[in-house]
């Protein structure tokens, strides 16, 4: 990553850095010893940063063990251990260490690929698809978009605009059409046109509605059945500003359609970026992309090493 791009990542993580890393650092600076008060304050800080109760308990338990095993007695030694733990959690479930497709870094043998993009309304799903299309097209891939969100005419129009911006083709039906039919036609078109990457939009459904999730499963079955020879993935788009609500969405979508990666948007606008630890560490879903700004290039591949360095910058 160039210096300018890393600087934008550092800027984009400013709120999360303040709510998470700087607050933990403040605890270590004012604490005189590693007693129960120290650990209670640490737990409270992690939960407030939306690391979540389960992930917080895991982190604090592991930190206690590390402190005991290494006979650490000074609070100011904790930051290096904290950084190491976050690195381990993210590296174990990172997209660049898993089997999911990355944009410019993947081998050509990983294409053609078909990604079904899911998520609730308002998380920036259609915009994320547009940015992904631009990213991959810039990398020299032939991208085809599928307008599978047929419940909103605006979603189809919005995706059409992104297709024009990225210089890629789009398959679309009329508003109210069967989403599974759009998925079928998109995959057939990708085969005929020898597309490298299919990005299939889906309706921003209410994840608590069983019938709507069943419809999503139907679309997934069509993609899996028809995309023979394609590397299929399910990319879940989550809004970082929703904190623990994003975790609940991830759990339900993962159960419904076997989510294989996450795009976490709006990290630059929230102090709740600790949610990324819960997604990777507790749910075990690889983080593929993070959004740290409005520009297309601000949606970037997630690499845990540079993320941690920017977070602790």
C-alpha beads as a LAMMPS data file, in Angstrom:
LAMMPS data file: protein, C-alpha beads

313 atoms
312 bonds

1 atom types
1 bond types

-500.0 500.0 xlo xhi
-500.0 500.0 ylo yhi
-500.0 500.0 zlo zhi

Masses

1 110.0

Atoms # bond

1 1 1 0.000 0.000 0.000
2 1 1 1.293 3.453 -0.908
3 1 1 1.903 6.036 1.784
4 1 1 -1.108 8.057 0.667
5 1 1 -3.437 5.069 0.783
6 1 1 -2.176 4.029 4.200
7 1 1 -2.688 7.579 5.460
8 1 1 -6.317 7.439 4.273
9 1 1 -6.748 4.153 6.126
10 1 1 -5.299 5.714 9.275
11 1 1 -7.679 8.665 8.907
12 1 1 -10.624 6.370 8.224
13 1 1 -10.031 4.433 11.427
14 1 1 -9.670 7.532 13.618
15 1 1 -12.939 7.069 15.546
16 1 1 -12.371 3.377 16.147
17 1 1 -8.758 4.008 17.157
18 1 1 -9.944 6.568 19.723
19 1 1 -12.720 4.362 21.156
20 1 1 -10.685 1.174 21.226
21 1 1 -6.893 1.442 21.114
22 1 1 -6.475 4.850 22.772
23 1 1 -8.951 4.001 25.523
24 1 1 -7.132 0.747 26.280
25 1 1 -3.843 2.660 26.268
26 1 1 -5.297 5.207 28.702
27 1 1 -6.235 2.409 31.081
28 1 1 -2.692 1.029 31.016
29 1 1 -1.238 4.498 31.628
30 1 1 -3.331 5.318 34.674
31 1 1 -3.401 1.843 36.223
32 1 1 -0.773 1.137 38.853
33 1 1 -1.178 -2.633 38.806
34 1 1 -2.884 -5.444 36.903
35 1 1 -5.654 -6.097 39.408
36 1 1 -9.387 -6.787 39.069
37 1 1 -10.145 -3.082 38.675
38 1 1 -7.852 -3.028 35.655
39 1 1 -9.567 -5.981 33.998
40 1 1 -13.070 -4.687 34.767
41 1 1 -12.254 -1.328 33.177
42 1 1 -10.717 -3.087 30.199
43 1 1 -13.865 -5.186 29.718
44 1 1 -16.071 -2.098 29.851
45 1 1 -13.925 -0.310 27.271
46 1 1 -14.004 -3.235 24.824
47 1 1 -17.759 -3.626 25.123
48 1 1 -18.316 0.108 24.550
49 1 1 -16.218 -0.177 21.372
50 1 1 -18.655 -2.902 20.214
51 1 1 -16.164 -5.716 20.447
52 1 1 -19.117 -7.535 21.985
53 1 1 -19.535 -9.472 25.225
54 1 1 -18.423 -12.851 23.858
55 1 1 -15.340 -11.513 22.067
56 1 1 -14.486 -9.306 25.071
57 1 1 -14.609 -12.271 27.446
58 1 1 -12.381 -14.235 25.080
59 1 1 -9.848 -11.416 24.817
60 1 1 -9.702 -10.670 28.532
61 1 1 -9.420 -14.355 29.433
62 1 1 -6.569 -14.799 26.982
63 1 1 -4.886 -11.631 28.238
64 1 1 -5.070 -12.861 31.820
65 1 1 -3.415 -16.113 30.765
66 1 1 -0.677 -14.357 28.809
67 1 1 0.026 -11.990 31.688
68 1 1 0.287 -14.913 34.103
69 1 1 2.434 -17.088 31.829
70 1 1 4.813 -14.241 30.970
71 1 1 4.853 -12.903 34.527
72 1 1 3.898 -9.434 33.363
73 1 1 3.375 -7.001 36.208
74 1 1 3.465 -3.568 34.571
75 1 1 0.314 -2.229 32.836
76 1 1 2.376 -0.477 30.150
77 1 1 3.454 -3.901 28.853
78 1 1 -0.123 -4.807 28.057
79 1 1 -0.448 -2.794 24.829
80 1 1 2.014 -4.971 22.919
81 1 1 0.165 -8.075 24.093
82 1 1 -3.203 -6.536 23.162
83 1 1 -1.956 -5.714 19.671
84 1 1 -0.622 -9.244 19.240
85 1 1 -3.956 -10.760 20.248
86 1 1 -5.958 -8.643 17.815
87 1 1 -3.505 -9.564 15.073
88 1 1 -3.912 -13.272 15.819
89 1 1 -7.715 -13.066 15.773
90 1 1 -7.849 -11.230 12.458
91 1 1 -5.110 -13.294 10.827
92 1 1 -6.914 -16.537 11.648
93 1 1 -10.026 -15.401 9.798
94 1 1 -8.706 -12.983 7.190
95 1 1 -9.760 -13.062 3.553
96 1 1 -6.141 -13.000 2.446
97 1 1 -5.557 -16.207 4.415
98 1 1 -8.761 -17.964 3.315
99 1 1 -10.204 -19.429 0.149
100 1 1 -12.261 -16.440 -0.922
101 1 1 -11.431 -14.424 -4.009
102 1 1 -9.450 -11.190 -3.717
103 1 1 -9.401 -8.524 -6.391
104 1 1 -5.952 -7.944 -7.831
105 1 1 -4.033 -10.463 -5.766
106 1 1 -5.745 -13.655 -6.932
107 1 1 -4.401 -15.985 -9.577
108 1 1 -6.208 -16.005 -12.906
109 1 1 -7.122 -19.618 -12.185
110 1 1 -9.541 -18.369 -9.510
111 1 1 -11.771 -16.891 -12.201
112 1 1 -14.460 -17.016 -13.424
113 1 1 -16.172 -16.226 -10.140
114 1 1 -19.763 -15.561 -9.149
115 1 1 -20.483 -13.554 -6.025
116 1 1 -23.948 -13.329 -4.555
117 1 1 -24.087 -10.118 -2.506
118 1 1 -26.512 -10.048 0.434
119 1 1 -27.456 -7.714 3.270
120 1 1 -30.315 -5.683 4.720
121 1 1 -31.525 -2.368 3.374
122 1 1 -29.407 0.646 4.211
123 1 1 -26.020 -1.021 4.656
124 1 1 -24.690 0.240 1.315
125 1 1 -25.033 -3.066 -0.535
126 1 1 -25.734 -1.763 -4.039
127 1 1 -23.079 0.927 -3.696
128 1 1 -20.599 -1.712 -2.523
129 1 1 -21.352 -3.794 -5.618
130 1 1 -20.716 -0.764 -7.786
131 1 1 -17.390 -0.086 -6.109
132 1 1 -16.403 -3.753 -6.405
133 1 1 -17.238 -3.638 -10.108
134 1 1 -15.018 -0.596 -10.560
135 1 1 -12.202 -2.203 -8.546
136 1 1 -12.185 -5.419 -10.544
137 1 1 -12.710 -3.736 -13.903
138 1 1 -9.703 -1.550 -13.155
139 1 1 -7.751 -4.753 -12.429
140 1 1 -8.570 -5.896 -15.975
141 1 1 -11.433 -8.262 -15.243
142 1 1 -14.600 -8.521 -17.321
143 1 1 -17.389 -7.862 -14.839
144 1 1 -21.111 -8.597 -15.215
145 1 1 -23.696 -7.224 -12.794
146 1 1 -27.020 -8.884 -12.023
147 1 1 -29.843 -6.648 -10.780
148 1 1 -31.432 -9.192 -8.450
149 1 1 -33.052 -6.636 -6.148
150 1 1 -36.286 -6.552 -8.132
151 1 1 -38.426 -5.201 -5.310
152 1 1 -37.114 -1.672 -5.714
153 1 1 -36.978 -0.005 -9.114
154 1 1 -34.499 2.454 -7.617
155 1 1 -32.109 -0.401 -6.856
156 1 1 -32.138 -1.527 -10.486
157 1 1 -31.573 2.032 -11.708
158 1 1 -28.805 2.603 -9.187
159 1 1 -26.992 -0.566 -10.227
160 1 1 -27.370 0.430 -13.880
161 1 1 -25.619 3.730 -13.161
162 1 1 -22.764 1.906 -11.404
163 1 1 -22.440 -0.449 -14.377
164 1 1 -22.025 2.533 -16.687
165 1 1 -19.444 4.116 -14.397
166 1 1 -17.415 0.914 -14.177
167 1 1 -17.761 0.191 -17.888
168 1 1 -19.310 -3.232 -17.353
169 1 1 -22.480 -4.956 -18.531
170 1 1 -25.642 -5.615 -16.554
171 1 1 -28.513 -8.115 -16.654
172 1 1 -31.808 -6.709 -15.414
173 1 1 -35.515 -7.526 -15.453
174 1 1 -38.539 -5.406 -14.689
175 1 1 -39.421 -4.380 -11.158
176 1 1 -41.235 -7.202 -9.367
177 1 1 -39.645 -9.969 -11.412
178 1 1 -38.577 -13.252 -9.820
179 1 1 -35.078 -12.705 -8.312
180 1 1 -34.185 -16.346 -8.986
181 1 1 -34.954 -15.809 -12.685
182 1 1 -32.595 -12.821 -12.725
183 1 1 -29.918 -14.957 -11.111
184 1 1 -30.427 -17.696 -13.708
185 1 1 -30.242 -15.268 -16.638
186 1 1 -27.190 -13.512 -15.180
187 1 1 -25.225 -16.742 -14.868
188 1 1 -26.214 -17.833 -18.386
189 1 1 -25.149 -14.449 -19.758
190 1 1 -21.838 -14.706 -17.888
191 1 1 -21.171 -18.065 -19.512
192 1 1 -22.034 -16.771 -22.988
193 1 1 -20.007 -13.578 -22.603
194 1 1 -17.093 -15.299 -20.843
195 1 1 -17.259 -12.934 -17.886
196 1 1 -14.537 -13.092 -15.257
197 1 1 -16.697 -11.972 -12.360
198 1 1 -20.438 -11.922 -11.697
199 1 1 -21.736 -9.621 -8.957
200 1 1 -25.364 -10.483 -8.216
201 1 1 -27.356 -7.970 -6.204
202 1 1 -30.159 -9.261 -3.976
203 1 1 -33.067 -7.586 -2.222
204 1 1 -32.217 -5.903 1.068
205 1 1 -34.427 -8.215 2.964
206 1 1 -35.565 -8.132 6.541
207 1 1 -33.389 -10.855 8.023
208 1 1 -36.014 -11.629 10.663
209 1 1 -38.603 -12.653 8.046
210 1 1 -38.419 -16.399 7.486
211 1 1 -40.166 -16.362 4.100
212 1 1 -37.813 -13.737 2.708
213 1 1 -34.750 -15.647 3.860
214 1 1 -36.175 -18.760 2.209
215 1 1 -36.387 -16.822 -1.036
216 1 1 -32.722 -15.885 -0.621
217 1 1 -31.912 -19.576 -0.239
218 1 1 -33.728 -20.198 -3.528
219 1 1 -31.543 -17.648 -5.312
220 1 1 -28.471 -19.225 -3.741
221 1 1 -29.521 -22.664 -4.979
222 1 1 -29.902 -21.316 -8.514
223 1 1 -26.451 -19.699 -8.432
224 1 1 -24.829 -22.837 -7.015
225 1 1 -26.548 -25.085 -9.550
226 1 1 -25.997 -22.958 -12.645
227 1 1 -22.547 -21.491 -11.994
228 1 1 -20.700 -24.722 -12.799
229 1 1 -17.061 -23.895 -13.408
230 1 1 -17.396 -20.622 -11.454
231 1 1 -15.936 -19.990 -8.041
232 1 1 -19.036 -19.102 -6.066
233 1 1 -19.049 -16.914 -2.982
234 1 1 -21.626 -15.210 -0.769
235 1 1 -20.522 -11.742 0.294
236 1 1 -22.418 -10.195 3.210
237 1 1 -22.412 -6.404 3.397
238 1 1 -22.618 -5.022 6.936
239 1 1 -22.761 -1.449 8.219
240 1 1 -20.119 -0.932 10.912
241 1 1 -22.127 1.903 12.480
242 1 1 -24.820 -0.555 13.596
243 1 1 -22.424 -2.317 15.962
244 1 1 -23.850 -5.429 17.580
245 1 1 -26.872 -5.382 15.272
246 1 1 -24.429 -6.218 12.481
247 1 1 -23.384 -9.312 14.443
248 1 1 -26.982 -10.497 14.675
249 1 1 -27.432 -9.968 10.934
250 1 1 -24.256 -11.919 10.231
251 1 1 -25.410 -14.872 12.353
252 1 1 -28.739 -15.174 10.542
253 1 1 -27.371 -14.683 7.035
254 1 1 -24.574 -17.157 7.716
255 1 1 -27.107 -19.775 8.749
256 1 1 -29.306 -19.114 5.708
257 1 1 -26.801 -18.958 2.842
258 1 1 -23.369 -20.001 4.093
259 1 1 -21.735 -16.573 4.031
260 1 1 -18.102 -16.868 2.934
261 1 1 -16.958 -13.264 3.361
262 1 1 -17.930 -9.843 4.725
263 1 1 -17.660 -6.331 3.352
264 1 1 -17.783 -3.965 6.332
265 1 1 -18.859 -0.483 5.229
266 1 1 -18.753 2.933 6.921
267 1 1 -15.838 2.173 9.246
268 1 1 -14.765 5.796 8.891
269 1 1 -18.024 7.029 10.387
270 1 1 -18.146 5.051 13.588
271 1 1 -16.452 4.454 16.923
272 1 1 -17.925 0.934 16.861
273 1 1 -15.222 -0.564 14.664
274 1 1 -14.507 -3.141 17.355
275 1 1 -17.313 -5.106 15.725
276 1 1 -14.726 -6.363 13.231
277 1 1 -13.134 -8.381 16.063
278 1 1 -16.431 -10.068 16.884
279 1 1 -17.169 -10.892 13.233
280 1 1 -13.795 -12.526 12.697
281 1 1 -13.107 -13.914 16.144
282 1 1 -16.518 -15.187 17.205
283 1 1 -18.353 -15.867 13.951
284 1 1 -15.230 -16.909 12.075
285 1 1 -16.280 -15.136 8.861
286 1 1 -13.406 -13.745 6.778
287 1 1 -13.391 -9.963 6.350
288 1 1 -12.905 -9.367 2.625
289 1 1 -13.398 -5.632 2.222
290 1 1 -13.675 -2.560 4.415
291 1 1 -15.106 0.832 3.541
292 1 1 -13.307 3.867 4.948
293 1 1 -14.733 6.659 2.805
294 1 1 -17.136 7.672 0.068
295 1 1 -14.838 7.348 -2.942
296 1 1 -14.760 4.076 -4.935
297 1 1 -11.129 3.525 -3.965
298 1 1 -12.084 3.821 -0.278
299 1 1 -13.592 0.358 -0.507
300 1 1 -10.442 -1.678 -0.190
301 1 1 -9.379 -5.248 0.277
302 1 1 -8.940 -6.099 3.921
303 1 1 -5.425 -7.096 4.945
304 1 1 -5.152 -7.666 8.662
305 1 1 -1.530 -6.517 8.933
306 1 1 -2.045 -3.056 7.515
307 1 1 -5.364 -2.752 9.360
308 1 1 -3.698 -3.405 12.719
309 1 1 -0.836 -1.020 11.926
310 1 1 -3.310 1.713 10.982
311 1 1 -5.410 1.031 14.068
312 1 1 -2.381 1.360 16.366
313 1 1 -0.779 4.219 14.392

Bonds

1 1 1 2
2 1 2 3
3 1 3 4
4 1 4 5
5 1 5 6
6 1 6 7
7 1 7 8
8 1 8 9
9 1 9 10
10 1 10 11
11 1 11 12
12 1 12 13
13 1 13 14
14 1 14 15
15 1 15 16
16 1 16 17
17 1 17 18
18 1 18 19
19 1 19 20
20 1 20 21
21 1 21 22
22 1 22 23
23 1 23 24
24 1 24 25
25 1 25 26
26 1 26 27
27 1 27 28
28 1 28 29
29 1 29 30
30 1 30 31
31 1 31 32
32 1 32 33
33 1 33 34
34 1 34 35
35 1 35 36
36 1 36 37
37 1 37 38
38 1 38 39
39 1 39 40
40 1 40 41
41 1 41 42
42 1 42 43
43 1 43 44
44 1 44 45
45 1 45 46
46 1 46 47
47 1 47 48
48 1 48 49
49 1 49 50
50 1 50 51
51 1 51 52
52 1 52 53
53 1 53 54
54 1 54 55
55 1 55 56
56 1 56 57
57 1 57 58
58 1 58 59
59 1 59 60
60 1 60 61
61 1 61 62
62 1 62 63
63 1 63 64
64 1 64 65
65 1 65 66
66 1 66 67
67 1 67 68
68 1 68 69
69 1 69 70
70 1 70 71
71 1 71 72
72 1 72 73
73 1 73 74
74 1 74 75
75 1 75 76
76 1 76 77
77 1 77 78
78 1 78 79
79 1 79 80
80 1 80 81
81 1 81 82
82 1 82 83
83 1 83 84
84 1 84 85
85 1 85 86
86 1 86 87
87 1 87 88
88 1 88 89
89 1 89 90
90 1 90 91
91 1 91 92
92 1 92 93
93 1 93 94
94 1 94 95
95 1 95 96
96 1 96 97
97 1 97 98
98 1 98 99
99 1 99 100
100 1 100 101
101 1 101 102
102 1 102 103
103 1 103 104
104 1 104 105
105 1 105 106
106 1 106 107
107 1 107 108
108 1 108 109
109 1 109 110
110 1 110 111
111 1 111 112
112 1 112 113
113 1 113 114
114 1 114 115
115 1 115 116
116 1 116 117
117 1 117 118
118 1 118 119
119 1 119 120
120 1 120 121
121 1 121 122
122 1 122 123
123 1 123 124
124 1 124 125
125 1 125 126
126 1 126 127
127 1 127 128
128 1 128 129
129 1 129 130
130 1 130 131
131 1 131 132
132 1 132 133
133 1 133 134
134 1 134 135
135 1 135 136
136 1 136 137
137 1 137 138
138 1 138 139
139 1 139 140
140 1 140 141
141 1 141 142
142 1 142 143
143 1 143 144
144 1 144 145
145 1 145 146
146 1 146 147
147 1 147 148
148 1 148 149
149 1 149 150
150 1 150 151
151 1 151 152
152 1 152 153
153 1 153 154
154 1 154 155
155 1 155 156
156 1 156 157
157 1 157 158
158 1 158 159
159 1 159 160
160 1 160 161
161 1 161 162
162 1 162 163
163 1 163 164
164 1 164 165
165 1 165 166
166 1 166 167
167 1 167 168
168 1 168 169
169 1 169 170
170 1 170 171
171 1 171 172
172 1 172 173
173 1 173 174
174 1 174 175
175 1 175 176
176 1 176 177
177 1 177 178
178 1 178 179
179 1 179 180
180 1 180 181
181 1 181 182
182 1 182 183
183 1 183 184
184 1 184 185
185 1 185 186
186 1 186 187
187 1 187 188
188 1 188 189
189 1 189 190
190 1 190 191
191 1 191 192
192 1 192 193
193 1 193 194
194 1 194 195
195 1 195 196
196 1 196 197
197 1 197 198
198 1 198 199
199 1 199 200
200 1 200 201
201 1 201 202
202 1 202 203
203 1 203 204
204 1 204 205
205 1 205 206
206 1 206 207
207 1 207 208
208 1 208 209
209 1 209 210
210 1 210 211
211 1 211 212
212 1 212 213
213 1 213 214
214 1 214 215
215 1 215 216
216 1 216 217
217 1 217 218
218 1 218 219
219 1 219 220
220 1 220 221
221 1 221 222
222 1 222 223
223 1 223 224
224 1 224 225
225 1 225 226
226 1 226 227
227 1 227 228
228 1 228 229
229 1 229 230
230 1 230 231
231 1 231 232
232 1 232 233
233 1 233 234
234 1 234 235
235 1 235 236
236 1 236 237
237 1 237 238
238 1 238 239
239 1 239 240
240 1 240 241
241 1 241 242
242 1 242 243
243 1 243 244
244 1 244 245
245 1 245 246
246 1 246 247
247 1 247 248
248 1 248 249
249 1 249 250
250 1 250 251
251 1 251 252
252 1 252 253
253 1 253 254
254 1 254 255
255 1 255 256
256 1 256 257
257 1 257 258
258 1 258 259
259 1 259 260
260 1 260 261
261 1 261 262
262 1 262 263
263 1 263 264
264 1 264 265
265 1 265 266
266 1 266 267
267 1 267 268
268 1 268 269
269 1 269 270
270 1 270 271
271 1 271 272
272 1 272 273
273 1 273 274
274 1 274 275
275 1 275 276
276 1 276 277
277 1 277 278
278 1 278 279
279 1 279 280
280 1 280 281
281 1 281 282
282 1 282 283
283 1 283 284
284 1 284 285
285 1 285 286
286 1 286 287
287 1 287 288
288 1 288 289
289 1 289 290
290 1 290 291
291 1 291 292
292 1 292 293
293 1 293 294
294 1 294 295
295 1 295 296
296 1 296 297
297 1 297 298
298 1 298 299
299 1 299 300
300 1 300 301
301 1 301 302
302 1 302 303
303 1 303 304
304 1 304 305
305 1 305 306
306 1 306 307
307 1 307 308
308 1 308 309
309 1 309 310
310 1 310 311
311 1 311 312
312 1 312 313
